[in-house]
Amino acid sequence: LLTLCYLAVSVFPAAADPVSMVPGSLEREGWCNEHMLHERLDIIEEKVIKTVEHLESEVKSLLSIISETTLNIPSVPATPLTDIFDGQY
């Protein structure tokens, strides 16, 4: 459909001139622009979702490393262990 929008403009260059447009062509151009906008928004949405998933994975990995590190820290005898995550993870 996007190709059809470009094809219509390249085959009918008069459609790019608002003065010489035929009735109804404005709606088609608006539809093409709206369609292109939705395609771009879909691409952006997909990239945002992938970025969020990647960041979630990184945060989980970092929390795991921090948790393992705190378990391996030698403590002074009779010193209570402190849960830096307050039992949340």
MARSEFI-318980 format. One record per residue (C-alpha): residue number from 1; x, y, z. Coordinates in steps of 0.25 Angstrom, whole numbers, always signed. Layout:
+------+-------+-------+-------+
| donu |  east | north |    up |
+------+-------+-------+-------+
|  NUM |     X |     Y |     Z |
...
+------+-------+-------+-------+
END
This chain:
+------+-------+-------+-------+
| donu |  east | north |    up |
+------+-------+-------+-------+
|    1 |    +0 |    +0 |    +0 |
|    2 |   +11 |    +9 |    +3 |
|    3 |   +17 |    +6 |   -11 |
|    4 |    +3 |   +10 |   -17 |
|    5 |    +4 |   +23 |   -10 |
|    6 |   +18 |   +26 |   -16 |
|    7 |   +13 |   +21 |   -29 |
|    8 |    +1 |   +30 |   -30 |
|    9 |   +10 |   +42 |   -27 |
|   10 |   +21 |   +38 |   -38 |
|   11 |   +11 |   +34 |   -49 |
|   12 |    +2 |   +45 |   -46 |
|   13 |   +11 |   +57 |   -43 |
|   14 |    -1 |   +67 |   -44 |
|   15 |    -6 |   +60 |   -31 |
|   16 |    +5 |   +67 |   -23 |
|   17 |    +0 |   +80 |   -28 |
|   18 |   -12 |   +84 |   -19 |
|   19 |   -18 |   +94 |   -30 |
|   20 |   -19 |   +83 |   -41 |
|   21 |   -24 |   +72 |   -32 |
|   22 |   -37 |   +64 |   -35 |
|   23 |   -48 |   +63 |   -25 |
|   24 |   -45 |   +52 |   -15 |
|   25 |   -30 |   +52 |   -17 |
|   26 |   -28 |   +59 |    -4 |
|   27 |   -34 |   +48 |    +4 |
|   28 |   -25 |   +38 |    -3 |
|   29 |   -13 |   +46 |    +0 |
|   30 |   -17 |   +48 |   +14 |
|   31 |   -20 |   +33 |   +15 |
|   32 |    -6 |   +30 |   +10 |
|   33 |    +1 |   +40 |   +20 |
|   34 |    -7 |   +34 |   +31 |
|   35 |    -3 |   +20 |   +26 |
|   36 |   +11 |   +23 |   +26 |
|   37 |   +10 |   +30 |   +40 |
|   38 |    +4 |   +17 |   +45 |
|   39 |   +15 |    +9 |   +39 |
|   40 |   +26 |   +18 |   +46 |
|   41 |   +18 |   +17 |   +59 |
|   42 |   +18 |    +2 |   +58 |
|   43 |   +33 |    +2 |   +56 |
|   44 |   +36 |   +11 |   +67 |
|   45 |   +27 |    +3 |   +76 |
|   46 |   +34 |   -10 |   +73 |
|   47 |   +47 |    -4 |   +75 |
|   48 |   +42 |    +2 |   +89 |
|   49 |   +37 |   -12 |   +93 |
|   50 |   +51 |   -19 |   +89 |
|   51 |   +58 |    -8 |   +97 |
|   52 |   +50 |   -10 |  +109 |
|   53 |   +51 |   -25 |  +108 |
|   54 |   +67 |   -23 |  +107 |
|   55 |   +67 |   -14 |  +119 |
|   56 |   +59 |   -23 |  +127 |
|   57 |   +68 |   -34 |  +124 |
|   58 |   +80 |   -25 |  +128 |
|   59 |   +74 |   -21 |  +141 |
|   60 |   +71 |   -35 |  +145 |
|   61 |   +85 |   -39 |  +142 |
|   62 |   +91 |   -28 |  +150 |
|   63 |   +82 |   -31 |  +162 |
|   64 |   +86 |   -45 |  +161 |
|   65 |  +101 |   -41 |  +161 |
|   66 |   +99 |   -32 |  +173 |
|   67 |   +91 |   -43 |  +180 |
|   68 |  +102 |   -53 |  +178 |
|   69 |  +113 |   -43 |  +182 |
|   70 |  +106 |   -39 |  +195 |
|   71 |  +105 |   -54 |  +198 |
|   72 |  +120 |   -56 |  +196 |
|   73 |  +125 |   -44 |  +205 |
|   74 |  +131 |   -49 |  +217 |
|   75 |  +125 |   -44 |  +230 |
|   76 |  +130 |   -41 |  +244 |
|   77 |  +126 |   -52 |  +253 |
|   78 |  +113 |   -48 |  +261 |
|   79 |  +110 |   -37 |  +251 |
|   80 |   +96 |   -39 |  +246 |
|   81 |   +94 |   -40 |  +230 |
|   82 |   +87 |   -28 |  +224 |
|   83 |   +78 |   -31 |  +212 |
|   84 |   +80 |   -19 |  +203 |
|   85 |   +68 |   -23 |  +195 |
|   86 |   +59 |   -24 |  +207 |
|   87 |   +54 |   -38 |  +203 |
|   88 |   +49 |   -33 |  +189 |
|   89 |   +58 |   -41 |  +180 |
+------+-------+-------+-------+
END
